[in-house]
Amino acid sequence: MINACKRLAKRVLPSFVVESVRSAWFGPSHHSVLEYAPQGWRTVLASGSGNGWDTAGMVAVEEARWKAFVKNCEGTGPLGFSHEYHNPGLVRDVAFHNVHLSYAYTLALAARQKSAISVLDWGGGLGHYYLMAKAVLPGLAVEFHCKEVPLMVATGRRLNPEVHWHIDERCLDRTYDVIMINGSLQYMQDWADLLRRIAPAVGGYLFLTRLPVVDRTPSFVSIQRVEGTELLHQQLNQQEVLDVVRGTGLQMVREFVVGDRPFIKNAPEQCELRGWLFKRQGV
């Protein structure tokens, strides 16, 4: 049955859609698999999965894809690629493209009448979006900061030394023109408190994106199986998120379409990845 579906997809769908479908339905075992966790944050994960992203295996995967990401940022090719995806040759994925162009729009707003801006990427991997910033706005000087787990920071300092690296929240002792939370808020159990702590450091714009949200049900937790480990993360009720951000005094500028709808086994509601741009009053 699966082989028949593959053959049908290849005949009737564009190649980039087939690639996305293959990742969600037919992907090899190292791809993410999502499953509803009715016990929430009390869920017991598989042995060895307690450190989340701060593991040697996770960092090794990111490092192995680094050179391909650097190459994809160069030249005039499309921006529909991602360091989180196993195939670096995929450069026309609509969801990845949407996130990158939304990021470029955010930087352009923040850089109006400026020759330099500061950016904090909360949970920014190896500082990939520093390279993306240079690719989309090559004439702009970007003071780029990245908050990450210790093992990722150690590798990031070696591969991407122009970035300012942080392993704790002392990076919030100052303000930034842009703070980006890209695909990381959902891994924080206390996400609302985190947003409230981050908000005072937003000197200009908060770019919140690739957040899995639901509309009809309360927020819930799922298990993510990726790269041989298990992680817990949340599908957040969109209205809850927007209410928390508004409560910090930040104003919405625009909602962004991401375009991903990852399937979660047994979930009370399927999620959609979405993004928003908020700004400090007076900006």
N, C-alpha and C positions, 0 to 999 in steps of 0.2 A: 504494500500500500504506500509506504513512504517513497520507494523508488518511483512509483507511478506519479506521485505528487511532484517529485523533483522534475521528472521529464515534462510534465504539463507546465510547470512554472517556467522552465527554460523556453518553451515554445511560445508562451503568451505574454510573458512579462519582460520589461527592459532589464538589462544586465544588473544595474545597480539595485533594482528591486529584488531580483533573485538573490543577490548577495545578502541583503538585509533579511529576507525570508529564511535563507539558509542559516544565518546566525541565530535566529529566534527559534526555528523549528528543528533544523537538521544538523546543528553545529556539533563539532567534536567536543569531547568531555571537558576541555578546559574553558569553554564558554560559560557565561553566567547562566545559572538556572535559578529562577525565583519561585519561592513557595511561601504561602501564607503561614504565619507563626501565631496560632491562637493564644499561646502563652505570653506573647509579647516579649518584653525585654527579660523575662524570666526563662526564656527558651534556652535549653542546654545545647550547645553547639558541639560538633565533632571534636575529638581530641586534637589539640594543637592549633585550634582556630581562635584562641582567645585574644590575640594581639591585633586583630583586624588588619589594617593596611601596613602596620609596622612589623613586617616580617621580611626575612631575606629573600624568600621566594617572590613576593610581590615586587620588591625593589629590583630584583634581577630581571623580571619580565619588563618593567619600565625601561631599564637600562638597555635591554636588548633591542628595544624599538626606537631608541633615541636617535640614532643616525638616520633612520628612515624618516622620522618626523622632521629633523633638521633639513633634510633634502626636500621634503614636500613643501616646506615654508619658503624655499628659494624659488626664484624664477617667476613665471606668470601663470602657473597651473591653477586649477580650481582649488578651493579651500574645503572641499567636502571629505576630509580625512580626520582621523583621530588617533592619538597615541594609545588610547585604550582599546583600539580594535586590532585584532590579530593580523589583518591583511593590510600592510602599508600601501599596497597598490590601489586600494579603494579610495579614490579622490573625488567622487561625485555623489557622495551620500548626502541627501537633502538635509537630514537632521544635523549632521556635523556642520554642513555649510551654514545652516540657519544660526547656529550658536556662534560661529566665527564672525559672521557678518553683523550679528547683534552686538558682539564684543567690539567690532570696529566702529559701529555707530556710537556706542557708549564712549569709547576713547575720543572720537571726534567731537562729541559734545563737551567732554571734559577739557579738551585741548583748545577750545575756542579762545583766540587772542592770547595763546600761551605758546611758548617754545619748548616747555618741559612740563611733565605731570608726574605725580606719584601714584603708584598702584600697589594695593595689597591683595594678593590672591590667597584666599583662605582654603587650604587643602589643595594646593596647586601642583602636586606631583613634583616633577623635576624642573618646574619653572617653564613649562612648555609655552605658556601664554606670554612670556617675555619675548620669545621668538616670534610668536604670532603678532604681537604689537609692532615689532620692527618690520614685519612683512606687510601689514595693512596700512601703517602710517610711517613710512621710512624716514621722513624728515623730522619726526618728533623724538625728543629726548625723554626716555621713560626711566624713572627711578623705580625699579620693580622689586617688591618685597613678596616673599612666599612663606606662609605658615604651614608647616608640615610635621609629620611624625619624625622621630630622630633618625631612623635608618634612611628614610627618603631624603632628609636634609643632608646627611653625610654624602650621599651619592650626588645630590644636586650641587653641592659646593664644588665637587670635582668636575662635573660635566658642564656646569652653567655658572661659572664663578662671578659673572657680572651681577647676578641676582643677590639681594640681601636676604639671608635665610634666618628663620625663626622657628624655635621649637616650643615656645610658650607664648603667653598672652601679653608679654611686655611690648609686643609690636602694636598693641592698642593704646599705648601711652601717647600717641601722636595722631594726627589726622592725615587722610589721604584724599587725593582728588577722586579716585575710584577704589572701591573695595568690591572684589568679585568673590562670590561663593558659587562655584560651578560644580554641580554634581557631588557636593560634599555635605550639605546641611542634613540630608536624610540619615546620615550615619551618627548623628549626635542625639542622644536620648533627651538631653535638655536643650533642644533646638531653640525653643522660645527664649530661654534665658541667654543663650548664646547670641541671638539676634539683638537682644537688649544691650548686651555688653559691647557688641560690635558697633551699634548705631552711633555712639558718641564719636567714634573715630572716622565716621563718614564726613569728610569735608566737602564733598561734592555729590558723588553718585554711588549708589549701591546697586550692583548688577547681580541679581539672584537668578540662576538659570539651571536647567537640567534637573529640576526638582520634580519628583514623581508625586502627583497630586490626584486626589479624588474629589468629587463634588457632592455626592449624596450620603456618604458614610463618614463616621468619625475616622481620624487617623488610625492606622494600624501598622503592625510590624510584619516584616517578611524576612525569610532567610535567603541570602544570596550566596550561591556556590560559584566560586570563580578562582581559577588558577590553583586548584587543589586545596582551597580553604573555604571556610564558611564565615559569613558576616551577617550581622543583623542590621537592618535599616528600615526606615519608615516610609509609608505612603501617607503624605500629610493632606489633611483636608484643606483645600485651597483657601476657604474663607478664614479658617483659623490662622493661616500664615499671613494673609493680607491684614487681618485685624491686629496681629502682633506688630507688624512693620509700621502700620499707621499709628499704633500706640507709642512708637518711638519718636514721632514727629516728622518722619520722612514722608514725602509725597510721591505718589506714583506718577511716572512720566509716560510709560507705555508698557503694555504686555507684549511679549514675543512668542511666536510660534516656534517650538522645537521640532515636533513632528514624530517623536518616538512614542510608541505605546507598548512597552515591554509586558509580556504576558506573565501573570503571577498565578500559579496553580492554587486552586481552592480559595482565591481571594473573594471577599464580600463585594468588592467592586474593582474593576480593572482601572489602572492608573494611566495617566498621560504625563509626559515630561513637558513642563512649561517654564517660561522665564518672564522676569519683570525687571524694569529699571525704575529706581526710586531716586529722589534727590533731596538734599538738604534745603530747607526753606531759604529763599533769597538767592539761590544759585541761578 
